[in-house]
Amino acid sequence: MADDEVATLERELETLKLQLEKERKKNAAEQDDSRSDTKQERKPEQGATPEGTKSQRRGGDKKAAPSSKEPRIYVQHAAVGSRRGKWWLRERQVLSRTIADEDGAVTLKVRETWVWSGRTVILDKIVRLDEETQEDKRAVGVEKDKPEIAKEEPDNKNKVPFEATPSSVQPSKEAETSAEAVVDSKAVVTATKANDEESIIETIMFGLTLQWNVKSVRDFVNAANSNTISDEKRPVWISQSRGQITEQVFKSDVMACLAVVAGGPAQENDLAPNTIWQHMNIVKRLGQIENDPFVQSCMSQLDLDTYLAVVFLRHEPGFDIQPMRSDPPIPPNRQVFY
């Protein structure tokens, strides 16, 4: 599923890049035509065309520009801190701003930073804001020294500015010149490749791996299914009743109980929380399982100095792994996870 989301995002980026390249070529051609017209006006003795012909040709150029009605590409606007699938929008910056056109609209060059599982994607967009949206932004207090798009208030949820390619932003000469400058300054959609060459966020990512003790788990399950343990004490996270608990069922129930607070991807014996707070929640949940009366009753039937599982802590980047070595609970409770 994650690969599909990456592929979808890459397709959107490629489409935007093609649109921007097409617009740049179009603006360059129009600029060359305007320069050739200026040279012909300055040198009428070298076979300049009549004014009527020039006006017709210029009129034809103006009509030709809007005639190419290409479908606009709209990208769903997301607030900073929100998620699109597995991707998290960490930051949005305003890189450049054009002068308002005749309709009062302003064109912005916006840079977004999307993050997912150690991967980062830098996305440059061309955003058009109408006059009404600008007034709302001024009321919020957007300053030039803080080039970030302010989060919209709840009352303005229906006033989300639409984002379009530069092909839809051609109301005036000033807007065309500004758009051309943005394109010439490499205003193209860029993204890191989802492969080994992609950039990695230089932050510590935590992961947990449980290595089960086969003999201890077998003895624990036998004690849980025996008549010496009251079934009334059975915790809700154990899915089967007494006599139906198996080793695989018990391990799956423990991992499912931990995955509720993990927040990130969860596999058979591995957890990958996205934040340090989720990592702390997993450690706290391990202590809750360990201090459960039913678990302690079953542990009392096992040999001393035995554990159900060893918890390994992973650090990324660096790929270091070592036992967590948590402190034992207060006696007479037994330690379940080492």
C-alpha positions as CSV (number, residue, x, y, z in Angstrom):
1,M,0.0,0.0,0.0
2,A,2.9,2.4,0.8
3,D,4.4,1.7,-2.6
4,D,1.1,2.5,-4.3
5,E,0.9,5.9,-2.5
6,V,4.5,6.7,-3.4
7,A,3.8,5.8,-7.1
8,T,0.6,8.0,-7.0
9,L,2.5,10.9,-5.6
10,E,5.3,10.5,-8.2
11,R,2.7,10.4,-11.0
12,E,1.2,13.7,-9.7
13,L,4.7,15.2,-9.6
14,E,5.5,14.1,-13.1
15,T,2.2,15.6,-14.5
16,L,2.9,18.9,-12.8
17,K,6.4,18.9,-14.2
18,L,5.2,18.4,-17.7
19,Q,2.7,21.2,-17.4
20,L,5.3,23.6,-16.1
21,E,7.7,22.7,-18.9
22,K,5.0,23.2,-21.5
23,E,4.2,26.6,-20.0
24,R,7.8,27.7,-20.0
25,K,8.2,26.8,-23.7
26,K,4.9,28.6,-24.5
27,N,6.0,31.8,-22.6
28,A,9.4,31.7,-24.3
29,A,7.7,31.5,-27.8
30,E,5.4,34.4,-27.0
31,Q,8.4,36.5,-25.7
32,D,10.3,35.8,-29.0
33,D,7.2,36.8,-31.0
34,S,6.9,40.1,-29.1
35,R,10.7,40.9,-29.6
36,S,10.4,40.3,-33.3
37,D,7.3,42.6,-33.5
38,T,9.3,45.3,-31.7
39,K,12.2,45.0,-34.1
40,Q,9.9,45.3,-37.1
41,E,8.2,48.5,-35.7
42,R,11.6,50.1,-35.1
43,K,12.8,49.4,-38.7
44,P,9.9,50.1,-41.1
45,E,12.3,50.8,-44.0
46,Q,13.3,47.1,-44.1
47,G,10.0,45.9,-45.3
48,A,7.8,46.3,-42.2
49,T,4.3,45.1,-42.4
50,P,1.4,47.5,-42.2
51,E,-0.1,48.5,-38.9
52,G,-3.3,46.7,-39.7
53,T,-1.5,43.4,-40.4
54,K,0.5,43.8,-37.1
55,S,-2.7,44.4,-35.1
56,Q,-4.3,41.4,-36.7
57,R,-1.4,39.2,-36.0
58,R,-1.1,40.5,-32.4
59,G,-4.8,39.9,-32.0
60,G,-4.4,36.4,-33.3
61,D,-1.6,35.8,-30.8
62,K,-3.8,36.9,-27.9
63,K,-6.6,34.7,-29.1
64,A,-4.3,31.8,-29.5
65,A,-3.1,31.9,-25.9
66,P,-6.4,31.1,-24.2
67,S,-7.5,28.8,-27.0
68,S,-5.4,26.0,-25.7
69,K,-7.7,25.0,-22.9
70,E,-5.7,22.3,-21.2
71,P,-7.3,20.6,-18.1
72,R,-6.3,22.3,-14.9
73,I,-4.6,20.2,-12.3
74,Y,-5.8,20.7,-8.8
75,V,-3.9,19.3,-5.8
76,Q,-5.9,18.8,-2.6
77,H,-4.9,21.5,-0.1
78,A,-3.6,20.0,3.2
79,A,-2.9,21.8,6.4
80,V,0.5,21.6,8.0
81,G,0.6,18.6,10.3
82,S,-2.1,16.7,8.4
83,R,-1.6,13.3,6.7
84,R,-2.3,12.0,3.2
85,G,-2.2,8.3,3.6
86,K,1.1,7.4,5.3
87,W,2.7,10.8,4.3
88,W,2.8,13.6,6.8
89,L,3.0,17.3,5.8
90,R,5.8,18.6,8.1
91,E,6.4,22.1,6.7
92,R,5.1,24.5,4.1
93,Q,7.1,27.7,3.0
94,V,6.3,30.6,0.7
95,L,9.4,31.0,-1.6
96,S,8.1,33.9,-3.8
97,R,5.1,36.1,-4.3
98,T,3.9,38.0,-7.4
99,I,2.0,41.3,-7.6
100,A,-1.8,41.1,-7.6
101,D,-3.4,41.0,-11.0
102,E,-6.5,42.7,-12.3
103,D,-8.7,40.2,-10.4
104,G,-6.8,40.8,-7.2
105,A,-5.3,37.3,-7.3
106,V,-1.7,36.7,-6.2
107,T,0.5,33.8,-7.4
108,L,2.7,32.1,-4.8
109,K,5.5,29.6,-5.1
110,V,5.1,27.2,-2.2
111,R,7.5,24.5,-1.0
112,E,6.1,21.6,1.0
113,T,8.0,19.0,2.9
114,W,6.3,15.5,3.1
115,V,7.7,12.8,5.4
116,W,7.0,9.1,5.8
117,S,9.1,6.3,7.4
118,G,12.5,8.0,7.1
119,R,11.7,9.3,3.6
120,T,11.3,13.0,2.7
121,V,9.8,14.5,-0.4
122,I,10.3,18.2,-1.3
123,L,7.4,19.5,-3.4
124,D,7.3,22.9,-5.2
125,K,3.9,24.2,-6.2
126,I,2.4,27.2,-7.9
127,V,-0.6,28.4,-5.8
128,R,-3.0,31.1,-6.7
129,L,-4.8,33.1,-3.9
130,D,-7.8,35.3,-4.6
131,E,-8.4,38.6,-2.9
132,E,-10.8,37.3,-0.3
133,T,-8.4,34.7,0.8
134,Q,-5.6,37.2,1.0
135,E,-7.7,39.3,3.4
136,D,-8.2,36.3,5.6
137,K,-4.4,35.6,5.6
138,R,-3.7,39.3,6.6
139,A,-6.1,39.0,9.5
140,V,-4.2,35.9,10.7
141,G,-1.0,38.0,10.5
142,V,1.2,36.4,7.9
143,E,4.6,38.2,8.0
144,K,7.3,38.3,5.4
145,D,10.0,37.1,7.8
146,K,7.9,34.0,8.5
147,P,7.3,32.4,5.1
148,E,4.8,29.8,6.2
149,I,1.2,29.6,5.1
150,A,-0.9,30.1,8.3
151,K,-3.4,27.4,9.2
152,E,-6.9,28.4,8.2
153,E,-9.5,29.1,10.9
154,P,-12.6,26.9,11.2
155,D,-14.8,29.6,9.7
156,N,-12.7,29.6,6.5
157,K,-12.9,25.9,5.8
158,N,-15.0,26.5,2.7
159,K,-12.5,29.1,1.4
160,V,-9.6,26.8,0.7
161,P,-7.5,28.4,-2.1
162,F,-7.2,26.3,-5.2
163,E,-3.9,25.4,-6.6
164,A,-3.3,25.5,-10.3
165,T,-0.5,25.2,-12.8
166,P,0.9,28.4,-14.3
167,S,-1.2,27.7,-17.5
168,S,-4.3,29.0,-15.6
169,V,-2.5,32.0,-14.2
170,Q,-2.3,34.4,-17.2
171,P,-4.7,37.4,-16.5
172,S,-2.1,40.2,-17.0
173,K,1.4,40.9,-18.3
174,E,2.7,41.3,-14.8
175,A,1.5,37.8,-13.9
176,E,3.0,36.3,-17.1
177,T,6.3,38.0,-16.4
178,S,6.3,36.8,-12.8
179,A,5.3,33.3,-13.8
180,E,8.1,33.2,-16.3
181,A,10.6,34.4,-13.7
182,V,9.4,31.6,-11.4
183,V,9.8,29.0,-14.1
184,D,13.3,30.4,-15.1
185,S,14.3,30.1,-11.5
186,K,13.8,26.4,-11.6
187,A,10.2,26.4,-10.3
188,V,9.7,22.8,-11.2
189,V,8.2,20.1,-9.1
190,T,11.1,18.1,-7.5
191,A,11.0,15.0,-5.4
192,T,13.5,12.5,-4.1
193,K,13.5,9.1,-5.7
194,A,12.0,6.3,-3.6
195,N,15.1,4.2,-3.7
196,D,18.5,3.8,-2.1
197,E,19.5,7.3,-3.2
198,E,16.6,9.1,-1.4
199,S,17.5,11.4,1.5
200,I,17.0,10.2,5.1
201,I,15.8,12.5,7.9
202,E,18.7,12.8,10.4
203,T,16.6,11.9,13.5
204,I,16.6,8.8,15.7
205,M,13.8,6.4,14.9
206,F,12.9,3.8,17.4
207,G,11.7,0.2,16.9
208,L,10.9,-2.7,19.2
209,T,11.4,-6.4,18.5
210,L,10.2,-9.2,20.8
211,Q,12.2,-12.4,20.9
212,W,10.0,-15.1,22.6
213,N,11.3,-17.8,24.9
214,V,9.7,-20.9,23.4
215,K,9.8,-23.0,26.6
216,S,8.6,-20.1,28.8
217,V,5.7,-19.4,26.5
218,R,4.7,-23.1,26.4
219,D,4.7,-23.3,30.2
220,F,2.8,-20.0,30.5
221,V,0.1,-21.3,28.1
222,N,-0.2,-24.6,30.0
223,A,-0.7,-22.6,33.2
224,A,-3.3,-20.4,31.6
225,N,-5.3,-23.3,30.4
226,S,-5.1,-25.2,33.7
227,N,-7.8,-25.2,36.4
228,T,-5.4,-23.7,38.9
229,I,-5.9,-20.3,37.4
230,S,-9.3,-18.7,37.7
231,D,-10.8,-17.8,34.3
232,E,-12.5,-14.7,35.8
233,K,-9.1,-13.0,36.0
234,R,-8.5,-13.4,32.3
235,P,-7.7,-10.0,30.7
236,V,-9.8,-8.7,27.8
237,W,-6.9,-8.6,25.4
238,I,-6.6,-12.4,25.5
239,S,-9.0,-13.4,22.7
240,Q,-9.6,-17.1,23.7
241,S,-11.1,-18.6,26.8
242,R,-9.4,-21.2,29.1
243,G,-8.5,-24.4,27.3
244,Q,-8.5,-22.6,23.9
245,I,-5.3,-20.5,24.4
246,T,-2.4,-21.6,22.2
247,E,1.2,-20.3,22.0
248,Q,0.5,-18.5,18.7
249,V,-2.7,-17.0,19.9
250,F,-1.1,-15.7,23.1
251,K,1.8,-14.1,21.2
252,S,-0.6,-12.6,18.6
253,D,-2.8,-11.2,21.4
254,V,0.2,-9.5,23.1
255,M,1.4,-7.9,19.8
256,A,-2.1,-6.7,19.0
257,C,-2.4,-5.2,22.4
258,L,0.9,-3.3,21.9
259,A,0.0,-2.3,18.3
260,V,-3.0,-0.3,19.6
261,V,-0.6,2.3,21.0
262,A,2.3,1.8,18.6
263,G,1.0,4.1,15.9
264,G,3.4,2.9,13.2
265,P,3.7,-0.3,11.2
266,A,3.4,-3.5,13.1
267,Q,4.5,-7.0,12.0
268,E,4.6,-10.4,13.6
269,N,7.1,-9.6,16.3
270,D,8.2,-6.0,15.3
271,L,6.8,-2.6,16.1
272,A,7.9,0.6,14.4
273,P,6.5,3.7,16.2
274,N,6.6,7.0,14.4
275,T,7.4,9.2,17.4
276,I,9.2,9.0,20.7
277,W,5.9,9.4,22.5
278,Q,4.5,6.3,20.8
279,H,7.6,4.4,21.8
280,M,7.0,5.5,25.4
281,N,3.4,4.3,25.1
282,I,4.6,0.8,24.1
283,V,6.9,0.6,27.1
284,K,4.1,1.7,29.3
285,R,1.8,-1.0,27.8
286,L,4.4,-3.6,28.4
287,G,4.4,-2.7,32.1
288,Q,0.6,-2.9,32.2
289,I,0.6,-6.4,30.7
290,E,3.4,-7.5,33.1
291,N,1.4,-6.3,36.2
292,D,-1.9,-7.9,35.1
293,P,-3.1,-10.3,37.9
294,F,-3.8,-13.1,35.4
295,V,-0.4,-12.9,33.9
296,Q,1.3,-12.8,37.3
297,S,-0.8,-15.9,38.4
298,C,0.5,-17.8,35.4
299,M,4.1,-16.6,35.9
300,S,4.0,-18.0,39.4
301,Q,3.8,-21.5,37.9
302,L,7.1,-20.9,35.9
303,D,10.6,-21.4,37.1
304,L,12.4,-18.4,38.7
305,D,14.5,-16.1,36.6
306,T,12.5,-16.9,33.4
307,Y,11.0,-14.4,31.0
308,L,8.4,-14.7,28.3
309,A,10.3,-12.5,25.9
310,V,13.4,-10.3,25.5
311,V,12.6,-6.9,24.1
312,F,15.2,-5.5,21.7
313,L,15.4,-1.8,21.0
314,R,16.3,-0.7,17.5
315,H,17.9,2.7,16.5
316,E,17.7,4.1,13.0
317,P,19.7,5.4,11.2
318,G,22.6,3.4,12.4
319,F,20.7,0.2,12.6
320,D,21.8,-0.6,16.2
321,I,19.9,-3.1,18.2
322,Q,20.3,-4.1,21.9
323,P,18.2,-5.5,24.7
324,M,16.0,-2.9,26.5
325,R,16.8,-4.4,30.0
326,S,13.8,-2.9,31.8
327,D,13.8,-2.8,35.6
328,P,11.9,-5.7,37.3
329,P,8.5,-4.8,39.0
330,I,8.1,-4.5,42.7
331,P,8.0,-8.0,44.4
332,P,6.2,-10.3,44.6
333,N,5.4,-9.6,41.0
334,R,7.6,-11.5,38.4
335,Q,9.3,-9.9,35.5
336,V,7.7,-10.9,32.2
337,F,9.6,-8.9,29.6
338,Y,13.3,-8.4,29.9
